[in-house]
Each structure stands twice: as C-alpha cells, then as structure tokens.
Amino acid sequence: MKFQPDQLDGVNAISKLEAGRIWVHATAFESSLLVPWRGEVQAWPVDGIAALEQAHFEAIVGFEPELVVFGSGEKHRFVSPALYRGLIERRIGVETMDTAAACRTFNVLVHEGRKVLGAFVMDKAAPGIS
C-alpha cells in the first residue's frame, strides 16, 4: 500500500540519474546545479569539487533551506567545513554524500515536506557521474 504519491504537485524531484546527467522531472541537466524543494532549478557555477569556494555555498542562503544535501560526485568526498561555515552559522544543516545517495535522500526529504536544497556537483574532469 502506498502512503504517498509518486509525485507531489509544486515540488521538485530527481527522476533519474545517469552518467553525467541529473534529471529533475523531465528535464536533464549536465552541469552542477541547485535544486530547491520548490521553485526553479538553477545552474551552480562549479566545475568540480576542487573549484568550490565559500561564495558557492553563500549562493545557497537565498533559497532559505533548512537542510542542504550536497552531492559530491560519483564518490563520497568531503569538502572543508570552512567553505559552508556561513550555512552552519545560519543553522542550515549540510549533509555530504555521493550524488546517487544525495538524489535519493533529496527525494525522501521533499516528500516529507522538508525545505531541502540539493547541491549537486558535476565534475567535468571526471568520467561517469560526477
């Protein structure tokens, strides 16, 4: 028995993950992106984990999420907490995981009605899902 619909009206959901591509509903994205629980998906000008700067995480504040699910690519890679210190100081949680796990977690949290933002890095230098 289902306890929740496959798709909730007005919220974003990750529908598919492929090598080098994340699908939000029926739209494919091939570069790093920010996926809010509601509203427009936005490009995130990050070319890979090594290119991340504090300003990239500061761009997230305007979405007013309660939690950020950070997809680090094909492999789980941590970034320095100094980069997202501004989020922590604003009491915005940050969870880091590989992109596949981050996509699944994002969908669960969205369907729970949480104000979550998915921040997914697509590493142009790495093969496969990055």
N, C-alpha and C positions, 0 to 999 in steps of 0.2 A: 504494500500500500504506500502510495506517495503522500508525503506530508508537506511538500512544497512544489510549486510549479517549476517546469523546466526553465522558464524564462519569466522574469518579473518585469512588468511594464515600467519604463523610465529608468532602469538601471543598466549599467554596462556589465557585460560578462565576457570572459575569454571563451571563445567557441572552439578554437583549435590552436595547436602549437605544432609547427613544422620546422624543419631545418632553416634557420634564418628568417623565420616569419611567425608573427603572432596575429591571430585573428580575433578581432573584437566584433562580435555578432558576425556579419557577413563581409566585413572589411579586413583586408590583410595589411599588415604593417611590417616593413623590413628594416626599420631603423629604431633606435632607442625611443621609448615612448612613456608617457604618463597616462595612466588610465584611472580616472576618478570613478567612484561608485555611481555617480550621476554626472551628466554633462558630457562635454566634448573631449575626446581623446586628443592629446597634444603631443607633438614631436618633442623629444627631450634631446637637446644638442650635446650628446655624449657619444664619443666614438669608441668607447671601451672602458673597462674598469680603470686602467692606468690614466685615463683622461679626466676622471672625476675630480671635481673641485667643490669647495664648500658652497659656492654660488649655485651649483646644480641642485643641491638639496634645499637651498633657500627658496628656489623657484617653487618648491612644493608647498610652502607655507600658505600661499594664496588660496589653495584648494580647501583649506581648513579640515584636513582629515583628522581622525582620532588615531589612526594607525597607518603606517606605510609598510607595504610588503615589497621588499626590494629583491628583484630577480637579478642575480649576478652573472647569469650566463649558463652555459652547459654544466659547469661545475660550481659548487658552492664556494664562493670566495668572499671573504670578509673585507670590508674597507675600514679605514681608520675612523673610529667614533668622532674624531675631531671634525671630520667632514660633515657629519649630521648633528653636531652639537646644538645648533640652532633649533632643530626639531625637538631634541630631548629637553632643552630649556623651556620650550613651549608645551611640554607634556604630551608630545606626539610620539607614540611608540614607533619603533623601527624594528622590523624582523627581516633578517637576511637569509636567503636560501637560493638554491639553483632556480633557474627560470621555470622549469616544469613544475616544481613544488610551489613556487610563488603563484603561478597561474591557478593551480588547484585551490590553494589557500585563499587567494583573492575571491574566487567564485563562491566558496563556502561563506566567507565573511560578508560578501554582498548579499547573499541570500538570507543571511541572518539579520540584515538591515543595518549593518555597521557602516560607518563613514570611513571607508578604506580607500587608499590610493595605491595602485600598482605602479611601481617604478621599475621598468624593465630595460636592462642594458643589452643592446645588440652589438657585440664586438665584431667590427668589420675585419679585424685581423685574424680572427679565429674561425676555423671551419665549423660547419654544423650550427646547432642552436647556440647562440652566444649571448 
